[in-house]
């Protein structure tokens, strides 16, 4: 396992249900260990993942395919 993390910025303001749904959708990507919005930083989604199984680009595309405007913040 080659664990890394990435932060994705979501432009839209998401309610609790939308954030929970996006977290669950991202966790379905093979190689994702966890995805979590931090309280007080509802626009930032932190994702821990296995670099041997997925990439930041795949995770970014997954968030965009949910209909959101997103940017990669860091890795």
C-alpha positions as CSV (number, residue, x, y, z in Angstrom):
1,X,0.0,0.0,0.0
2,X,1.1,3.5,-0.9
3,X,-1.1,5.8,1.1
4,X,-1.4,9.5,0.3
5,X,-3.9,12.2,0.8
6,X,-5.4,14.9,-1.3
7,X,-7.7,17.9,-0.6
8,X,-10.5,18.8,-3.0
9,X,-12.2,22.2,-2.9
10,X,-15.9,22.2,-3.6
11,X,-17.1,25.6,-4.9
12,X,-20.8,25.0,-4.1
13,X,-22.2,25.2,-0.6
14,X,-23.3,21.7,0.3
15,X,-25.8,20.9,3.0
16,X,-25.2,18.0,5.5
17,X,-26.9,15.5,3.3
18,X,-25.0,16.5,0.1
19,X,-21.7,16.3,1.9
20,X,-22.5,12.9,3.4
21,X,-23.5,11.6,-0.1
22,X,-20.3,12.9,-1.7
23,X,-18.2,11.4,1.1
24,X,-19.9,8.0,0.5
25,X,-19.6,8.2,-3.3
26,X,-15.9,9.0,-3.1
27,X,-15.4,6.1,-0.6
28,X,-16.7,3.7,-3.3
29,X,-13.7,4.5,-5.5
30,X,-11.3,1.5,-5.4
31,X,-8.3,2.5,-3.3
32,X,-10.0,5.2,-1.2
33,X,-9.3,4.7,2.5
34,X,-11.4,7.5,3.8
35,X,-13.0,10.8,2.7
36,X,-14.2,13.4,5.1
37,X,-15.3,17.0,5.3
38,X,-13.9,18.8,8.3
39,X,-16.4,20.8,10.5
40,X,-15.9,24.5,9.8
41,X,-14.3,23.9,6.4
42,X,-17.3,22.6,4.5
43,X,-15.8,23.4,1.1
44,X,-12.7,21.1,1.7
45,X,-12.9,17.4,1.3
46,X,-9.9,15.4,2.5
47,X,-9.3,12.0,0.9
48,X,-6.8,9.4,2.0
49,X,-6.2,6.8,-0.8
50,X,-3.8,4.2,-2.1
51,X,-1.7,5.6,-4.9
52,X,-1.3,2.1,-6.3
53,X,-5.0,1.8,-6.9
54,X,-6.2,5.3,-7.9
55,X,-5.0,8.8,-8.6
56,X,-6.0,12.4,-7.6
57,X,-7.3,12.9,-11.1
58,X,-9.8,10.1,-10.7
59,X,-10.9,11.4,-7.4
60,X,-11.3,14.9,-8.8
61,X,-13.3,13.6,-11.7
62,X,-15.6,11.6,-9.3
63,X,-16.4,14.8,-7.5
64,X,-17.1,16.6,-10.7
65,X,-19.3,13.8,-12.0
66,X,-21.5,14.4,-9.0
67,X,-22.3,17.8,-10.5
68,X,-19.9,20.0,-8.5
69,X,-17.3,22.5,-9.5
70,X,-14.1,21.3,-7.9
71,X,-10.4,21.9,-7.8
72,X,-7.5,19.9,-6.5
73,X,-5.9,21.8,-3.6
74,X,-3.0,19.6,-2.6
75,X,-1.5,16.2,-2.4
